[in-house]
Amino acid sequence: MKKKKHSFAFLSSINHRLLPYFFSSLLNQKKLKHSLIIFLIDKKKINKKDLNNFSQRTGNKFKKKIDIKNIKEKYLTKIVADHNCITSIKIVKKNKIDFGVNIGSPRKFKKELISAFKFGIINIHPADLPYFRGASSVEWSMYNKKKLANTIHFINESYDKGKIIKKEFYKFTESNNYQFIRSHIFEKGISFLMFTLGKINMNINLIKNLKKQNENKAKFWKPMPKNIFKILKAKIDKYGYKI
């Protein structure tokens, strides 16, 4: 049997639309096969409004559902009242988990949870950090005619401000409509995150000497207003997006 590498705790909401897809991708990541994996599932559900917005923006592409029993059959799984609660922190410390991985937590992580992990919590953000922090990051990237990307980074107590681990950029054409672009970024993000975790698992040096984000180039964006989004979507649907 191969020697175990690092340990990971995946943090998600019980009804996050991408949870089944992260789970499937994890099962196929050979470089994580012999690692200790834990799923910490927060009881708080994503609200219906956010779920409907997600479905509308992705063309209802992510329909797959998963029973928590399926996850429990493969990995140690704990359901907690709140990812930041003392029970959650105790689970992390008891199992000496190296990395937390955010795959859809409904919480803003507190310092006590972040510091419970040996190396911290990793997140994937669907835009080029530090330029597009916050909400509607894909939409604001397109509005400003910038390259579309996923950024893998460490989490700190502020939104999207942690050290950057790796970025991946994507190209689209005139034939790609808005929903295709949105879905594609999520799909690529899932595989990109799992691939990167596998590489980190095999070579911890990949997260050493990471640089802080350049705050002079950073901007935090609020949710895009509906009127601006409507115009942007119509434009992308008609002309595509090519940078």
N, C-alpha and C positions, 0 to 999 in steps of 0.2 A: 504494500500500500504506500502511496506517495505521502511524503511528509506534509502535514497541514501547514498552510501559510497563515495569512491574517484572518481575522474574524470581522464579520459585517452584520449590522442590524439595519434592516430596511423598514423605514417608517412611512406609513400610509394611512389614509382614511379607509374606513370599512367599505365605502362605496365609490372610491375614486375610479373614474372610467379607464384609467390607464393601468391600474393595478394588475389586471389579468395579463396584460402585454409585457409589463416588467417581469412578472413571474415567469412567463414563457421564455423570455429572453435569458433570464437567469439560469433556467434549466439547461439551456444550450451553451452556456459559457463554460467551456472546459477548464479554463484557468482558475475558476472559482469552485470547481467540483469538490476539492478536498478541504475547503475552508469551512469554519463554523459559520453558519448562516442562521440568523434569527429574524423573524418578522414581528415588529411591534405595530399592532393595528389599533388606531385610535377609534373609540366608539363614536366620536362626533362625525356625523355624516355631512358630506358636501350638500349644500341646500339645493332645492329644485331649480331656483333661478340660475345658479352657476352651472348646474348640469345641463339645463336647456341651452344656455349660451354656448357651452362647450360643444354640444351636439350641432347647433346651428353653424358654428364656425368651422367645424370639421366635416360637415355634410353627414352627420350621424354615422361616420365610418367605424368608430370604435364601439361596437355593439356587444363584444364578447363579455360574458359575465363569469365570475368565479365564486365558488363556495369556499369559505374559510377552511372547511374540512379538507379541500384539495391542497391547500398550502400546508396545513398541519401534517398531511401525509408525507410531505417531503422535508419540511423544516420545522424547527422549534418555533412555535407561534404563540404570542401572548397578546391578549386584548386588554387594553388599558383605558382608563377613563379619560386620560389626557397624557399626551406624550411628555409633558413637562412634570407630571406628577412624581411623587417620591417612589411609587411602585415601579415606574418605568426606569427611573435612575438606578434603583436597586438591581433591576434585572441586568442592566448594562454593566454595572460594577461587578456583580456576582459572576457573570460570564466573561468578564475581562474583554469586552468587545473593543476592537481597535478602531473601527470606523462606523459611524452612522451614515446612512444614505437616505436622503429625502426623496421619496417617490410619490408624494401626494399627501403630506401631512396637512391637517387643517389648522395647525398651530404655528405661531411664531416661536421659534425655539429660544428658551432661556439659557442663561450662562451655565446654570447648574447641570442641565442636560448636556450641553455641548462639551463641557469639561469632563463629563463622566466617561467619554470616549477617549482612548489613548491619543488618537490623532485628530479627533473632531468629527464634524458632520459634513458630508459632501452633497452638493446639490447640482442640478442641471437647469440652466436658465435659457429660454428660447430666444436669445438675442446676443449681440456682441457687447459684452461688458468691457469697460464701465460705461459705455456710451448710452446704453438703453436699459437702465435699471427700472424696477417697478412693474406696473401693469401695462397691458396692451403693447408689449415690447416688440412683437412681430409687426403689428400694425404701424407703430411709430417708426420702426425701421423702414418700412415700405413708404410711408408718408414722406420721410426724409431722403428717400432714394439711396439707402445704404445696403450693404451686403447683408444677407440673412444668415443667421448662425445659431449654433448652440454653444454655450459656455459652461464648462464644468468647473466648479469652484468650491472652496470651503465656505461654510456658513459661519458668520459671527452674529452678534446681537443686532446688527443693522441689516436691512434688506439688501441683498445682492452686493455686499461690500467685501466679502472675503477674498483671500488670495486665489488667483486663477491657476487652475491645473492644466487645462487644455481647451482649445477652441476648434470648431469645425464649421466651415463655411459651405454654402450651397448655392448652386446656380439654377435658375429657372428660365423658361422661355415664354414666348407670346401665347402659346397654347395652354399654359398652366393657369387655371383660374384660382380664385382666392381660397376656396375650400381645399383644393388639391395642395396648395402651398402650405396652408396651416397644418393639414394632416401629415404631410411629408416631413415637416420639421419635427413633429412629435415622434413619428416613426423612426426617423434618423436619430433623434435624441435618445430614444430607448436603447438602440443597439450601440450607439456611441458611448453612452454611460457604462453599459455592461462590459464593453470591450476595454474601456479605460480602467475600470475596476480590476479587470483581469490582469492588465499590464502592471498596475500598482501592486497587486497581490504577488506578482512574480518578481517585482523590482521596486522596493520601497524608496529607492533613491529618486524615483520620479517625482516625489512630493517634497523633496528637500530643496532648500534655497529658492522657494517660490517667492515672487515679488508681489508687493502690495499693489492694489489697483491705483492708477493715477487719478487722484481726486480732482485734478485740474481739468481732466477730460470727462469727468463723470457727470451724468444727469439722471435725475429720478423723474419718471414719467407717471402721471396719473392715468386712470382709465380713459380711453379715447371717447370723446363725446359722440353720441349717436349720429348726429348730423354729419360730422366729419367722417365717421366710420362708413356711413352709407355711401358717401361720395367716393371714398377710397375703394371700397369693395366693388362698386360699379365699374370703376376705372380698371381695376385689376382683372375683373371678369371679362372685360371687353378687349383689353390690350395685353394682358399677362404681366409678368414682371421680369425684366431682364436688366441686370446691372453689370 
